[in-house]
């Protein structure tokens, strides 16, 4: 398995070096966008591939932009089908209550939830798209939180079990989430997000 992965990474590097840089960047973006729409794909692997193929800085930027685009597309798709789903589920009071809670979630809490590497982002994309949350609030939360998520997977890059058992990883994760929280408080004031 490790040899297959190494071969795959070498092929990606060769593709980046031998082909049009714009095509390579598009492919790097596309795999991350696809992961945001199809949740069973491994985001950590795609971020690692981008960072290996493009270098730490460009790989980080490509992964960050790709995940924002992918999450926004998912949000938009569910926002468009929202009237149909709400019409079919109009008698489900639990769902309506849940949607109201999601739509009214505090901006800083949303940033923290999206910053946690093991949060199922796809379900948050769906919930936000189906709720009455403004796209502005959702987009700013994505922009802030995905910086820390991409950093975690790109540079810390551990599994869930390693993270739970390694105190250094837990401290780094806590520090990243604290920075995301503080940044969210600044953005709330600067851009009047509610």
Secondary structure, DSSP 8 states (H G I E B T S, - for coil): -HHHHHHHHHHHHHHHHHS-HHHHHHHHHHHHHHHHHSTTS-HHHHHHHHHHHH-HHHHHHHHHHHHHHHHHHHHHHHHHHHHHHHHHTTT-HHHHHHHHHHHT--HHHHHHHHHSTTS-HHHHHHHHHHSS--HHHHHHHHHHHHHHHHHIIIII---HHHHHH-HHHHHHHHHHHHHHHHHHHHHHHHHT--
